[in-house]
Amino acid sequence: MNSFEYDYFLDQPISQKILIAVRTLGEYKGKEILYKEQFPEVLKTLQQASIIQSTESSNRIEGIIVPENRIRMIVAQKAKPQNRPEEEVAGYKDILNEIHTNFGRHNLSPKLILKWIKDLYKYTPEKVTGFKTEDNAILEILPSGKTVVRFRPLSAQETPSAVSKLCTMYNKNIKDKKIEPLLAVASFVLDFECIHPFKDGNGRIGRLLTLLLLYQVGYEVGRFISLERITEESKEAYYDALYKSSQNWNKGEHDLIPWWDYFLSMLIAAYKEFEERVGYITTAKGAKRELVFAAIDKLPDEFSFSDVQRACPGVSFSTIKRALQELKAKKIIKSTGKGRDAKYRK
């Protein structure tokens, strides 16, 4: 809320870097619309991979580790969660699917946010139904092993009204077109994380809200390229930007620029990858095999079958195997070993 209070965002110095990033994303948005019309089957393949990667990465950022074969089965609804990490993964997957399917039907509100935190934990014995009831803090463990307070969010008492105010302010500014929508989404996410309204799950709910709000302002790249994976791959920059922009947030004297810079660069990285993949896969025929070829291009010179599987979560074992055999026949790669333990060199 502090980024919107008294139009605080209007006082931020907009650099050429930010202006160029916003313009670039507007251009990518136009291309995205064309890709949807021209390559629907290719985008369907990318979406399948994105759901798995998003579910895996967003949970792994929070230290929730589940083997990728189990995530695939849970996402495909071929298996029920068997332990606490899998229960949380299943809850995240359900919300993600809801966003992909019905993003236009959801109005940003405390009611929606509370529903999502409930759904995130619906498969666990611990049922979460409301905002935090005790004050919390964002901690950091130093290399020495000492734990320090990195940021102190709003108190539990202040949280319900703060979340309500944040949603109201965001919706009003979007309706009144008072702020660039991309910067409005970024500012909302920063404020949400600074409020830190739940005992646990704040990061994951924040990333799901990011996806929803981006969809609603017309940027749907997260449907095809996992924003959560890109965030995980740039985790240090993600936390550094959050830290810098959260300083003095409680006083309403924070600097939004570091977080805006990170947020826009993350989206540009997603759109670049999206464009590369669509450009690589020029027809729907053989799309999944082409995904494998594109993934291998980005892997190190030496890689394993499992590395390819992780890079192509929506592609079957047999399709990956055939693609690798084709590259071997063309002498593009060579292998040692067999099956999942095989190693390959370009």
N, C-alpha and C positions, 0 to 999 in steps of 0.2 A: 504493500500500500504506500510505503514511503517514496517509491519512485513515481507515483502518480499524484500524491498529496500536493496540493497547490501547484499543479502542473510542473512538478520538479523536473521532469524529463526535458522540458523546454529550455532549461538552463544549462544543459549539457552541450559542450562545444562539439559540433559535428565536423569531423575531419574529412579530408578528401578520401581517405581510405574507406571510411564508412559509406560515404556517398557512392563511391565506385562499387563497393560490395553490394549495396542495395540495388543499384542499377543492373549489376551483373546477375543478381538473383531474379530480377524482373525478366531479363532476357531468357534465363533458364526456364522460368515459369511458362513462357510462351512456347518454348520447344517441347516442354513436357506435355502440353495439350496436343501438339502434333503427334508426338510419339504414341499417345493413347489411341489416336485415330488410326495410325499407320501400322503399329505393331502390338495389337492387343494380346496375342498369344505369347509373345516374348515377355511382355510386362507381367503376364500371369505367372510365368516361370520365375521371374525376378521376385515377385511378391511372395511366393512360397518360400524362397530362400531367406527373404528379409524377416519374415515372421519368426523363423527358427533362430536366426542370428540375434534379433532384437530381444527375444525372450532369454536367450543364453547370456548375452552381454550385459543387459541391464541388471540381472540378478548377480552376475559374477562381479560387477563393480562393487556390490555390497557384500562380497565375500560368500555368496550363496553358489556353491559349485555342484553341478549335476552333470554326469557323463552325457556327451552329446547324443549318443544313441538313445538314451532314455528321454532326452528332450524331444527328439524327433518323434518318438512313439507317443509322448504326452501331447505334443502339438497336433499330431495326426489322429488323436483320440483312440489310439490302439493300445493304450496302457493307462492304468490309474496310478496316481502318485502313491509311493510306498514309504516315504519318509518326509521329514519336515522340509528339507530343501526342495524336494519334488512337489510338495503341496503348495509352496510359495510360487514356484515356477508355473504350476497349473493355474493359479489365481491370476498371475500376470498375463499369461497367454489368453485367458478368457476376456480380460479387459482390452487387450490389444486387438483381438478379433472384433470386439464390439465397436472399437474406434474405426477400424477398417470398414466395417459394414454400415454403421449408422452414425457417423460423425456429425452429419447435418441435423440430426434430431436432438442433439445434446446441447443444453444451455449451460454455460459456465455458472456454477452456483455452489455454495457450501453443501447443498443437498447432494449434488453430483459427486463432489470430492469425498464426502462421507460414504457414499455408496461404493466408490472405488476402493477405499481403504478396507471396507467390509468385504468386498469381493476378493481383494488381494489375499486375505487370510481365511477365505471361506472354507478351504479344504483342511485347515489346521485346527487342532484342538482349541487353540487360543482364538477366541472370537473378538475382533476389534470392531467396535461400533461407534466410536466417537473420537473427539480430539484428545490430546494428551491431558492427563489429569495432574501431572507433576511437571515442574519446570525441568527443562533439559538443556544440554550444552553440546556443542560440536567440539569433539576432542581430537587432539593430534598426539601420536606417540613419536617422540623424538628418537633419533638413532641411539641415544644413551639409554633408552627405555623409559624415560620420564614422560608422563602424560601431562599435557598442558591444554588449557581451554583455547580453542581456535576462534570460536565465536559463541556468543551467548544470545540465543533467540529470545523472542517475546515470552513472557510468562504464560503459564497454562490459563490463568484467569483472563488474560488479554486476547488469547488466541481466537475464540469463536467470533468475536466482533471484528478482529483484524482480518480474518479470512473473508467474512461477509463484505467488509469494506473494500477489500482488494478486488473481489469479483465484481462488485458494483462499479468501481472506478474503471476497471479494465473494460467492461461492457460499454460503459458510457463513452469512453474515449474512442473505442472502435466505432461505435454508432455515429459519433460526432465527427469522425475522421480527423481527430485532433493530433494524431501521432502516426508516423509510418507504421503500418501493421506489424512488420517484422520486428521493429524495435519495441512495439507494445508487447508482443509475445515474449521477447527476451526479458523485458522489464518485469512482466508478470511472474515469470519463472524465478527470477532473482528474488523478488519479494516473497514468493511462496517458500523458497528455501530458507530465507532469513527468518520468516515466521516459524518454520519448522514445526508444523501443527500436530505431528504425531510422535508417539514414542519411538516408532520404527516405521520404515517404509517411505520416508519423505522423498528420498532420491528417486525411487521407482515411480511414485505417484507424480513427482515433478516431471519426469521424462515422458510419462504417458500424457500429462496435460500439455506438454510441449507439442507432442504429435497431434493431439486433438486441435489445439489452437492454430497450428500451422495449416492443417487441413482446412479449417474454417475460413482462413484468409487466403486460400487458394494455392498453398505450397504443399504438394502431396508427395514429394520425393521420398519421404519416410515410408511410403507404401512399398517402394521398390528397392531402396537401399537402406539398410539398417542404420538409423541415426545413433542408436544405442551402441552399436559396434564401433562407429567412428568416435563416439565419446569415450568408449573404453580404450581405444587405440591412442587417444590423446588425453588420457586421464590426468596426467600431471598438469597440462595446460588448462584443463577443465577446472580442477580444484584450485589452481593458482588464480584463474580469473574470478572464480566465485569468492575466493578469499579477498582479493584486492577490492572488488566492488562491494563487498559486505562491510568493509571497514567504515565505521561511523554511520552505518545504515540506521541504527537505533536513534541517532540524532537528526536524521534527515540531511546528512552532509556527505553522503557517499558519492563515489565516482562510478557512474554507470559504464563508462567507456571500455574498461578492460573486459567486462562481461559482454557488452555489445560486440566488441571485436571478435571475441572467441565464438560467440553464438553464430555470427554471420559467416565466419571462416569455416565453421563446422558444416553449415548448410552448403556452402560453395563446394567443399570437399565431397559432400554427398552428391551434388548435382554433376560434378566432374566425373565421378565414378559411374553415375547413372548414364551420362552421355557416352562414355567409353564403352560400357556394356551393351547399350542399345546399338551403338555404331558397329560393334564387333559382331553382334547377332543380327544379320540383315534380313533373315527370313524366319518364319515360325518353324519351318522344317529343320530338325536337328538343333533346335534352340538349346536344349540342355547340354548337348555335346559341345556346342560352341561356348557355353558358360564354363565348361571344364577347361577348354583351351585358353580362354581369357584368364581364368584363375591361375593356371600353370604359368602363364606369362609373367604374373606378378609374384610368384613364389621364388625363393632363393634358388641358386643353381642346383643345389642338392635338396631333395624333398622326399617325403614318404607318401604312400597311398592315403594314410590318415590325414596328412596335411591337405591333400586335395579334397577329402571328404569334409573337413572343417571349413574349407573355402567355398564349398558347394553343398550346403546343407539340404537343399531341395532336390538333389540329384541322386539317383539310385546307384547302388554298388555296381550293377552290371553296366550302366551307362558310363560311369567313370572308367571301369575296366576297359570297355571298348575304345574309349577316347585315348587312353594310355597306349593301348595296343596299336592304334592308328599312328600315334606320334612315334612309337618305336619303329614301326614299319617304314616310316619316312625318315628314320634316323635323326629325328629331332631330339629324342631323348634315348637314354639307355638305362637298363635296370639291373639290379642285383637283388636276389631273393624273390619270393613269391607271395601272393596274397596281400593281406593288410600290412605285413611286415616288410614288404618290398621297398627298396630305396631306388630313387631315380636321379639321374644327373642330366642336365641340359647339355 
